[in-house]
Amino acid sequence: MRVAMFHGAGRPLTIEPLASRPLGPLDIRVKVARCGICGSDVSMTSGSAFDYHAHIPLGHEYAGEVIEVGKLVTGFRIGDRVACMPKAGCGQCDACAQGHTFFCPTGPMQFGGFGDEVVVLASYAFLLPQTVSLAEGALVEPMACGRRGLAMAGLQAGQRVLVLGAGALGLSAVYWARAMGAGRIVAATRSRRRDEAVLELGADAVHAFDEDDPAELTAKLGGEPDIVVEAIGKPGMIAKAVERVRWGGTVVSLGMCTSGETLMPIACAGKEARLLFPLAYSIGDFEATVRAFDADTVHPELMISDVIALEALPAVLEAMRGPHGYGKVQVDPGL
C-alpha cells in the first residue's frame, strides 16, 4: 500500500510504500475512498511549536469501505461504508468517560487517511447511511468540530451568529448554527469564491471582511451577534471577534491559531465576553454529525472544491501554505 509521510517541516510530504498493518481482533481494515486536507495539515507541518511529530503518516478526515474485519468485531461486515475517528481512547480515563478521546493520554492516533488503506479500532468507526456519500463521509470529521463549538457556546434558538471565515470550519459553524435554530447567521469573508456554499449551508448573508462596516453588519444580523465564531486562525482574529460580539456574548475560537495572539483583557471585560476554545469533538458529536447528514436536505458535499490523486498531494499542500483559491480539497487514492 501507499501512504503520505511527514518527515519534518521544510521537507515535502513523500508518497511511500508501506507494508499493510496486521489486523487486531477488534480492528477493521478500511479502503480509503476520500480524505480531506485539513488546515492543521498545513499549519502543523510548517515549523511551529505545534507541529506533528516527524516520520508519521498523515490524513485524518477520511471515509471508505470495510475490506477486512477482526475476529472479535461485531456490527461490521465487508463492504460497509464508514467514517472513522482519527483518535481512539483507552476507555478507562476521565476523558474517555466523557466521550472526548482527543484528551485521552494513551489512546492511539489513527492517521494514515492519505493512503490506500487504514486499520482502525472498530469502536471508532461509524456506518454511513445510503443517503450519505463517501465524500460527505470524509466531511464528518471537520463538520463535527463546528457542532462541538456551538454546543459549548450553548446556542439558543433565535440567537444571532457571526462567523469569521468561510473555510471548512467556518462553513461547519454556519451549517450547525442553522441546524441548531439560530436566528440570523452572517459569514464574514475576504473572498467571494465561497459565497454560494456559505448561503446554501444556511447563512442569511455574507459580509465583506476587508470592507468591514459595523453598521452594515448589524443591519444584516438584525442586531449585534450573540455568538461570534472565529474560524480563520490568524493573529488578531480573536480580538476582532471580541470587538464584534454583543455585551454578555460568547466568542468561540475554532481557528486554532499557532502564532501568538495579542488580546486586551479590558476589552473582554468591557463586554463581559465569554471566550471558548474547543478542541475537535466528542464521540457524540461525531455520531450526531452522521445522523444530521442523513436527515438533512442540505448536502455538505458542496463544500468540496477539488478532488486530487494521492500523488498530487505534496504539491497541493505546499501551494496551500501561501495565498490560494482552494476550498475543501479531498484526496481520492483511487485516482
Buried (B, 14 or more C-beta within 10 A) or exposed (E): BBBBBBBEEEEEBEBEEBEEEEBBEEBBBBBBBBBBBBBBBBBBBEEEEEBBEEEEBBBBBBBBBBEBBBEEBEEBEEEBBBBBBBBBBEEEBEBBEEBBBBBBEEBBBBBBBBBBBBBBBBBBBBBBEEEBBBBBBBBBBBBBBBBBBBBBBEBEEEBBBBBBBBBBBBBBBBBBBBBBEBBBBBBBBEBEEBBEBBBBBBBBBBBBBEEEEEEBBBEBBEEBBBBBBBBBBBEEBBBBBBBBBBEEBBBBBBBBBBEEEEEEEEEBEEBEBBBBEBEBBBBBBBBBBBEBBEEBEBBBBBBBBBBBEBEBBBEBBEBBEEEEEBBBBBBBBEE
